[in-house]
Amino acid sequence: MYRLITIYEWLLIIYALLSWAPDLRNSQVGRIIGQLSRPFLSIFDRLPLQFAGLDFTIVVAIIALNCIQRLLLMIF
């Protein structure tokens, strides 16, 4: 489970980097990454996380995943 969360964190980072290259986001791989990451990111879309033209949704999502990961490590 720990590795799965880490892989998903990297997927979110790749999704954020794809925003710098719109052509890559529209590619087949970019669409797959978007389909995998958008459901989790949509949880945070309602929060006011856009400041000065920057979107910090992915940062908050990664922090949430880290908290979940640590909670799972303490439980198991």
N, C-alpha and C positions, 0 to 999 in steps of 0.2 A: 504494500500500500504506500509506503514511504517513497519508493522509486516512482510509482505512478503519479503521485502528486508533484514530484520534482520534474518529471517529464512534462506534465501539464503546465507547470510554471515556465518551462522553456518554450513551450508552444505559445503561451501568452506573450513572451518576450519577442518571439519571431513575428507574431501577429502585429505587435507594436512597431517593429522594424519595417514591416511590409507597408505601413502607412506612409513611409518616406518614399516609396517607389510604387505609385498606383498601378503601373503596368504589371508588376509582380503580384499585387493583390488580386488582379483580374485574371491571373493565370489559373490553371487547373489546381496546382498545389496551393496557391493563395486562397482559392475558394474553399478548398478542403480545410485548411487551417482556420478560415473564418467560420465555417460550419461547426468546427469543433470548439472554438473559443467563444463565439457569440452567446451561446446559452448561459454560460457562467457569467460573462461580462454584463449581460442584460440585467442581472440582479442589481448591479451597482449603477445602472443608467439613470435611475431616479434621483440619485444623490447629486448635490451640486459640486461636482469634482472638476469643473472646467474653470481655470483661472488664466487670465491674460492670453487667451487663445490656445492654451495647453490643456490637454485632457489627462487627468491623473487617475482615471478609472482603472487602468491596468495595474498601476502601482498599488492601489487599494486592494484590488483583487489578489495580487501576489501576496500582500501582507495577510489577507484573510486566509489564503491557502497555507501560508507558513503557520498561522495560529492553529488551523485545523490539523496540520501535520504534527505540531508539538503536542496538541491535545491527544491525538491518537497514540503518540509515543508514550505519553504519561499513562494512558489507559492500558495499553498493551505492553 
